[in-house]
Amino acid sequence: MIKTLSFGRTGHESTRVIFGAAGLSNATGDIADSVYSLIESYGINHIDTARSYGDAELLIAPWLKNQRSKFFLASKTLARDSYGARRDLEQSLTRLGTDHLDLLQLHDLVEDGDWQTAHGKSGAVEALLKAREEGLISYIGVTGHGLRIPKMHLKSLERFDFDTVLFPYNPVLLTIDTYRRDAEALIEKCLEKNVAIQTIKSIAWRRYENQDYDQADENQKRVSWYEPLSDESAIKHAVDFILNQPGLFLVAPSDWRQLPKVLAAAASSPAPLDQDLINSDIQRLGIKPLFDGKELEKI
């Protein structure tokens, strides 16, 4: 079983590993059923999905039927205006078959123009506040990708009292000095304000390098936009890296094929952080940052 921790100020005792539903975007019902059996066996009680994740919400809906209270349920909206955010929320509720979300997050809020719109008059934040007053959602969060996002999250927390943040966090990204400093500042601020800290891309290996990769055999086809680690020892080190740090939650990778290894690693006690082992993995496997602030900044 996966250990739990209070999810920030929400008070919910969430499993340290959160199921990330991006991997169900193009999945079949059979795959969704097998994923559900797996996360149930490890006691996962927190699901993170998004309106933009293809059929993920539809595939999750049967999991919630007659057992909605079993899960802390989070979704996301890419809308920056009030109307669009409300539309996405209502569609998510319908597709998930529920009358409320525990958490709704502004998805990938990194561009300054989007940020200004979302926080301005008739912006998405305004819509989420109204939805919270109506009991349609309980908490409001913000997510993002790229090297700029920790600093942007800090800016967002200054403007609005978000309950949660979500951002990329792994050892190879932290070799980028500016990113490490910004991420450390964000974590410090979140711990101070009791904001839940969700990390993504924990087992990211690199961006796909072979443009014809989708033509490979079934076991090698792309499930996510980046290539995850498959080496079990490296996955264990990457998972331990997150779980050794107070207050951090790990959102499981969007490649569901690696989910068994991640959950097995998380279920065992984390080994003491060994930077030499992590550095060895980076060198041995050629692990690369998914973002560089320039050409590789976008997903």
C-alpha positions as CSV (number, residue, x, y, z in Angstrom):
1,M,0.0,0.0,0.0
2,I,1.1,3.6,-0.6
3,K,1.5,5.8,2.4
4,T,-0.7,8.9,2.8
5,L,-0.1,12.5,3.8
6,S,-2.3,15.5,4.4
7,F,-2.9,17.2,1.0
8,G,-2.0,20.7,2.0
9,R,-4.8,22.7,3.7
10,T,-7.5,20.4,2.2
11,G,-7.0,18.0,5.1
12,H,-7.5,15.1,2.8
13,E,-5.1,12.2,3.5
14,S,-4.0,11.6,0.0
15,T,-1.7,8.8,-1.1
16,R,1.8,10.2,-1.8
17,V,1.4,8.9,-5.4
18,I,-1.6,10.5,-7.2
19,F,-3.0,8.7,-10.2
20,G,-2.3,10.9,-13.3
21,A,-5.0,10.2,-15.9
22,A,-3.2,11.7,-18.9
23,G,-2.3,8.2,-19.9
24,L,-5.9,7.3,-20.4
25,S,-6.4,10.0,-23.1
26,N,-6.4,7.4,-25.9
27,A,-6.8,4.2,-23.8
28,T,-9.3,1.5,-24.3
29,G,-11.8,0.4,-21.7
30,D,-9.8,-2.8,-21.1
31,I,-6.7,-0.7,-20.3
32,A,-8.7,1.5,-18.0
33,D,-10.0,-1.6,-16.2
34,S,-6.5,-3.0,-15.7
35,V,-5.2,0.4,-14.5
36,Y,-8.1,0.7,-12.0
37,S,-7.4,-2.8,-10.6
38,L,-3.7,-1.8,-10.2
39,I,-4.3,1.5,-8.4
40,E,-7.0,-0.1,-6.2
41,S,-4.5,-2.8,-5.1
42,Y,-2.1,-0.1,-3.9
43,G,-4.9,1.9,-2.2
44,I,-4.5,5.0,-4.4
45,N,-7.2,7.5,-3.3
46,H,-6.5,10.6,-5.4
47,I,-7.1,11.0,-9.2
48,D,-5.8,13.9,-11.3
49,T,-7.4,14.3,-14.7
50,A,-8.3,17.1,-17.1
51,R,-11.0,18.1,-19.5
52,S,-8.3,18.1,-22.2
53,Y,-7.3,14.5,-21.6
54,G,-9.3,12.9,-24.4
55,D,-11.6,10.2,-23.0
56,A,-9.9,10.0,-19.6
57,E,-12.9,11.5,-17.7
58,L,-15.3,9.1,-19.5
59,L,-13.1,6.1,-18.6
60,I,-12.8,7.2,-15.0
61,A,-16.5,7.7,-14.5
62,P,-17.2,4.0,-13.9
63,W,-14.6,4.0,-11.1
64,L,-16.6,6.6,-9.3
65,K,-20.0,5.0,-9.6
66,N,-21.4,4.2,-6.1
67,Q,-18.0,5.0,-4.6
68,R,-17.4,8.7,-5.3
69,S,-16.2,9.3,-1.7
70,K,-13.4,6.8,-2.2
71,F,-11.4,9.3,-4.3
72,F,-10.1,12.9,-4.0
73,L,-11.0,14.0,-7.5
74,A,-9.2,16.7,-9.4
75,S,-9.6,18.0,-12.9
76,K,-8.2,21.0,-14.9
77,T,-9.3,23.7,-17.4
78,L,-7.3,25.3,-20.1
79,A,-9.8,28.2,-20.4
80,R,-8.6,31.6,-19.2
81,D,-11.9,33.3,-19.3
82,S,-14.9,32.9,-16.9
83,Y,-17.3,31.5,-19.5
84,G,-14.8,28.9,-20.8
85,A,-13.8,27.8,-17.3
86,R,-17.4,27.3,-16.3
87,R,-18.1,25.4,-19.5
88,D,-15.2,23.1,-18.9
89,L,-16.2,22.5,-15.3
90,E,-19.8,21.6,-16.2
91,Q,-18.6,19.3,-19.0
92,S,-16.1,17.6,-16.6
93,L,-18.9,17.0,-14.0
94,T,-21.1,15.5,-16.7
95,R,-18.4,13.3,-18.1
96,L,-17.2,12.1,-14.7
97,G,-20.8,11.5,-13.5
98,T,-20.4,13.5,-10.3
99,D,-22.0,16.6,-8.8
100,H,-18.7,18.1,-7.5
101,L,-14.9,18.1,-7.9
102,D,-12.6,18.2,-4.9
103,L,-10.1,20.3,-6.9
104,L,-10.2,22.3,-10.1
105,Q,-6.9,23.6,-11.5
106,L,-6.0,26.2,-14.0
107,H,-4.0,24.1,-16.4
108,D,-0.5,25.2,-17.7
109,L,-0.8,28.8,-16.6
110,V,2.6,30.1,-17.7
111,E,2.2,32.7,-20.5
112,D,1.8,36.3,-19.2
113,G,-1.1,37.1,-21.4
114,D,-3.0,34.0,-20.2
115,W,-2.1,34.9,-16.6
116,Q,-3.5,38.4,-16.9
117,T,-6.7,37.2,-18.4
118,A,-7.3,34.4,-15.9
119,H,-6.8,36.7,-13.0
120,G,-8.6,39.7,-14.5
121,K,-12.3,40.7,-14.7
122,S,-14.4,37.9,-16.1
123,G,-11.4,35.6,-15.9
124,A,-11.2,31.9,-15.0
125,V,-10.3,32.6,-11.3
126,E,-13.6,34.5,-11.0
127,A,-15.5,31.5,-12.4
128,L,-13.8,29.1,-10.0
129,L,-14.5,31.2,-7.0
130,K,-18.2,31.3,-8.0
131,A,-18.2,27.5,-8.5
132,R,-16.6,27.1,-5.0
133,E,-19.3,29.2,-3.5
134,E,-21.9,27.0,-5.2
135,G,-20.3,23.8,-3.9
136,L,-19.4,22.5,-7.3
137,I,-15.7,22.5,-6.4
138,S,-13.9,22.6,-3.0
139,Y,-10.4,23.8,-3.8
140,I,-8.6,25.7,-6.6
141,G,-5.2,25.0,-7.9
142,V,-2.8,25.9,-10.7
143,T,-0.5,23.8,-12.9
144,G,2.2,24.2,-15.5
145,H,5.1,22.9,-17.5
146,G,8.5,24.4,-18.5
147,L,11.4,26.1,-16.8
148,R,9.4,29.3,-16.2
149,I,6.6,27.7,-14.2
150,P,8.0,27.7,-10.6
151,K,8.5,31.5,-10.8
152,M,5.1,31.9,-12.4
153,H,3.5,29.8,-9.6
154,L,5.1,32.2,-7.1
155,K,3.6,35.1,-8.9
156,S,0.2,33.3,-9.0
157,L,0.4,32.7,-5.2
158,E,1.0,36.4,-4.6
159,R,-2.1,37.3,-6.6
160,F,-4.5,34.6,-5.4
161,D,-4.5,32.1,-2.5
162,F,-4.4,28.9,-4.5
163,D,-4.7,25.6,-2.6
164,T,-2.4,23.5,-4.8
165,V,0.3,23.8,-7.3
166,L,1.7,21.3,-9.8
167,F,5.0,21.5,-11.7
168,P,7.9,19.3,-13.1
169,Y,10.4,18.1,-10.6
170,N,13.2,15.6,-11.0
171,P,16.9,15.4,-10.5
172,V,18.0,16.2,-14.0
173,L,15.9,19.4,-14.1
174,L,17.5,20.5,-10.8
175,T,20.9,20.5,-12.5
176,I,19.7,23.7,-14.2
177,D,20.6,26.3,-11.5
178,T,17.9,28.8,-12.2
179,Y,15.2,26.1,-12.2
180,R,16.5,24.6,-8.9
181,R,16.5,28.0,-7.2
182,D,13.0,28.8,-8.4
183,A,11.7,25.4,-7.5
184,E,13.2,25.6,-4.0
185,A,11.7,29.0,-3.5
186,L,8.3,27.7,-4.6
187,I,8.4,24.7,-2.3
188,E,9.4,26.9,0.6
189,K,6.5,29.2,0.0
190,C,4.1,26.4,-0.4
191,L,5.2,24.7,2.9
192,E,4.8,28.1,4.6
193,K,1.3,28.6,3.3
194,N,0.3,24.9,3.5
195,V,-0.3,24.7,-0.2
196,A,-0.3,21.2,-1.6
197,I,2.7,20.4,-3.8
198,Q,2.3,18.1,-6.7
199,T,5.2,17.1,-8.8
200,I,5.2,15.7,-12.3
201,K,7.7,14.1,-14.7
202,S,9.4,12.2,-11.9
203,I,10.5,9.4,-14.2
204,A,11.0,11.4,-17.4
205,W,13.9,10.1,-19.5
206,R,14.0,12.4,-22.5
207,R,12.0,13.7,-25.4
208,Y,11.4,11.1,-28.2
209,E,14.3,11.2,-30.6
210,N,12.9,8.9,-33.3
211,Q,10.2,10.6,-35.3
212,D,9.0,7.2,-36.6
213,Y,8.6,5.8,-33.1
214,D,4.8,5.5,-33.5
215,Q,5.4,2.8,-36.1
216,A,7.2,0.5,-33.7
217,D,5.7,-2.6,-32.2
218,E,2.7,-2.3,-29.8
219,N,4.8,-2.3,-26.6
220,Q,6.9,0.7,-27.8
221,K,4.2,3.0,-29.2
222,R,4.0,6.5,-27.6
223,V,1.6,6.8,-24.8
224,S,2.8,10.2,-23.6
225,W,4.6,13.0,-25.4
226,Y,7.9,12.2,-23.7
227,E,9.8,9.0,-23.1
228,P,9.8,7.7,-19.6
229,L,12.4,5.6,-17.8
230,S,11.9,1.9,-17.9
231,D,14.9,0.8,-15.9
232,E,13.6,-0.4,-12.5
233,S,16.5,0.8,-10.4
234,A,16.4,4.2,-11.9
235,I,12.7,4.4,-11.4
236,K,13.1,3.5,-7.8
237,H,15.8,6.2,-7.3
238,A,13.6,8.8,-9.0
239,V,10.5,7.9,-6.9
240,D,12.6,7.9,-3.7
241,F,14.0,11.3,-4.6
242,I,10.4,12.7,-4.5
243,L,9.1,10.8,-1.5
244,N,12.1,11.5,0.7
245,Q,11.2,15.2,0.6
246,P,8.5,16.4,3.1
247,G,5.3,17.6,1.6
248,L,5.8,16.5,-2.0
249,F,3.3,14.4,-3.9
250,L,4.2,12.4,-7.0
251,V,1.7,12.4,-9.9
252,A,2.1,9.1,-11.6
253,P,3.5,9.2,-15.2
254,S,1.2,9.4,-18.2
255,D,2.7,6.2,-19.6
256,W,0.5,3.7,-17.8
257,R,2.9,0.9,-18.8
258,Q,5.4,2.1,-16.2
259,L,2.7,2.5,-13.5
260,P,3.4,-0.9,-11.9
261,K,7.0,-0.1,-11.4
262,V,6.3,3.4,-10.0
263,L,3.7,2.0,-7.5
264,A,6.0,-0.9,-6.5
265,A,8.8,1.6,-5.8
266,A,6.5,3.9,-3.9
267,A,5.1,1.1,-1.8
268,S,8.5,0.1,-0.4
269,S,10.2,2.3,2.1
270,P,12.3,5.1,0.4
271,A,16.0,4.6,0.6
272,P,18.0,7.5,2.0
273,L,18.8,10.0,-0.8
274,D,22.0,9.0,-2.6
275,Q,23.0,11.7,-5.0
276,D,25.8,9.5,-6.4
277,L,23.3,6.9,-7.5
278,I,21.1,9.6,-9.1
279,N,24.1,11.1,-10.9
280,S,25.1,7.6,-12.0
281,D,21.6,7.0,-13.5
282,I,21.8,10.4,-15.3
283,Q,25.1,9.4,-16.9
284,R,24.4,5.7,-17.5
285,L,21.0,6.2,-19.1
286,G,21.6,9.6,-20.7
287,I,18.7,11.3,-18.9
288,K,18.0,14.7,-20.4
289,P,15.8,17.6,-19.2
290,L,12.5,17.9,-21.0
291,F,12.7,21.6,-21.1
292,D,15.5,24.1,-21.9
293,G,13.8,27.4,-21.7
294,K,14.2,27.8,-25.5
295,E,13.4,25.3,-28.3
296,L,12.3,22.6,-25.8
297,E,10.2,24.9,-23.6
298,K,6.9,23.8,-25.1
299,I,5.4,20.3,-24.7
